Amino acid sequence: MRSATLVMVSAAVVLAAAGCAGKEPGGQPPIKIGLVGPLTGPLAVLGVSQQNSIQVEIDKLNASGGLAGATFELVARDSGLDPGKAVQAARELAGDTQVKLVVGPSLTAFYNAAKATFEQAKKVNCQPGVAAGDFGALKYGFRSQDPTEVDVSKAVEYLRAKGIKSFGLIYEADDTGKAVDALLTKLAGDMAYLGFQTSRPDDQSHSAYVEKFKDAGAIFFSNNVGGAKTIAAAAAAGFRGQLIGAGSGAQNIAFLEGAGDAARGVIFQMPNYRYPTRDRVAWEQGYRAHIEAVEQKYGINTGPKTGATSPKGTGMAGDCVFAFAEAAKAAGSLEPDKVVAAIERLNLAADSTPSGNSVSPGTAHEFYGADDVRLYQWDKDDKGWFTRELR
């Protein structure tokens, strides 16, 4: 095992070789962490949450001395849900030699358009907002989100155990929607898959889509903002089946704001989402420390209609920075290939990470495994909205 002295000396050599521009008073240039995400627009809550959690982890690293005397610095770029802006920002950060890690761009389609740039530039990147795709095929890309395949498999398994016989899908015709459709077709087995209704971002209502599945046992809905329209339309139509997210998007209280009380009973999949469950004593140590640091620095989101709350952060983005720093220390280097190899070897315990999940990426480049993904259900009582873990 490398000694702490060797790690610091080795990292210092690498940092000195990075160039003199932008040096800090200590003589080392800052280690930049890039973020590309929707900081404005209808999914701004996602981008801002990522930014806040990354900053909290950067603050923690800097308070402990940074890495070999160099501090970390966040460089954020707003994609605004514009694929052109996302790709342009990815290229900019990929070309910046002081940026050692890029988080984002969020959304599968945006990342698919940018990942070749990262590979060519040998830029280590971590994705807490990309559900579909094969990260094992990438050299420099890692995923810190629950994969679509795991989410959908868990959901179908749950529905089958509940005796539900049929289901349909309402989703945008994007890369993730197409991936979910393919998975449901594959996994249906003895259950009846009633098909894929492709929604549009400018839809005012999803009533016509819900009508197609009025007799279904369950409807899968989108992780994106359109999912709330599906929930609201199902309530208006008197749908009696189970509404279930095709991933972790429904953790966002924007779903509750858009659907109101109709969201009660909605199910989604998520690695360790304990908020806003109330018993913090049971929370993993790293997760609790991260969430409470986010709350102290940035506060909480509160839905003006529902009063539902969520932290203004996401531990999965925090994991990107935490894992990168741990890998760089272990490697004694910021050289991309050495950092990638060190990330692949990580085995971080669940009680140490910002997300409260164990992190063991391996050659699959997946931070979380199937055992980390759980099912949660939104519920409400006289104290307000909360999540209930199902399995």
Phi, psi and omega in degrees: 000139180291144175283159179299324180296315180298318179300314182293318180295316181297316179294324180295322178298315179297316181295321179295326180287348183287347178116164185266344183296137176074022181294148176271171180306328179286354177098353182253139174291151179293150173269111185270136173249119181267148174228130171240115183199168179283092181273349174226165178094188188293341177249024181300330180301328178291307182297318180294321178298318177298314180301315182296317181292322176298316181296321178300317179290324176297315178302318180296315179296315182294325179294334179265011175106002180069216180235113179052039177088353178262136178270162178263151182218135179269133173239110185254141177230132183272119176278336180055028184059028177249114183300325178297315179295321181297314181293319179299316180294320178299318179295319179300311183289326178296330182272356181268113185292340178278345175277115185259344179213136173242131173255123184099181007284144178291158181082132187304314183297320180294317180293321178301327180281343185250341191296328178297325178297316178296318181297315181294325181274357184056046183258115177298131180220153185225134191237100175268007182224030181231111188268325186257168177103163183253105181280343177294342179276355183257151177270321190247357182259138177229151180247129174244045175222160175291125180291147179306317183299319179292314180303309184293321178298316178297319182294314180296320177300318180295313180298319179298317180296333179274001177081015179284134190257343185211153178202157176229173182232132172239115187202159172295154181275048179260187184298320180291317178303316179294323179294319178296317178302314180296320180292317180296321176300318182288321189268349187304316179058239182280357177269157181265117174268117189271000173112181189242113173266116184270117181271169180236146180302332182267009176299131174279332182211152176254018183301319182295325179289316180298323180304326180295336185242026187299334181257007181288155176284335180204153173234124171278136180236166187289149172285344184272184186299336179294340180300325179296327178293323177296315181298313181296319180294323179295321178294317180296329181274356181072029180298131186254358180278191181266130172265127185220129181290149176268047182144202190263003186302327185288358170297333184290126183291353173299331176295318179292321179297321181282331185254341181064214183297345178296340180283349180296127181095351178294141182248143173216163179254146185193139170283112173050073174249093184266355183262133008259041171301153197261343185269086183289343178299328182277353182290146175299146188302311182294322180295314180297316180298320181291311182297319181290330174292321176297313180299318182294321185275322189239345181087201182232157171277136176230121179293124183295332180272317189260339186076003179294147183237154173208155178289150177274052180193168176219119183301335181294326174288322176300324179300326180302313182289316181300312181294319179300313181296318178298320180292318180296321176296315181295322181281339186064031187198156171250007179294127191308314183296323179289322178294317178302313180299322180289323177297318180300331182270354183299146173215079186268130182290149183300328183280358181255344189267155177299331182273344186078016176248149171291148182234110179220081190296321183057196180283347175285343179063029177253119179297321187243146177257180182301327182290341180278341185271129183234165176257134178235154179229132175286136178216170184213139174223195184291350176263354179117196183280146176204165177256144179241124178282130182266315182193000000 
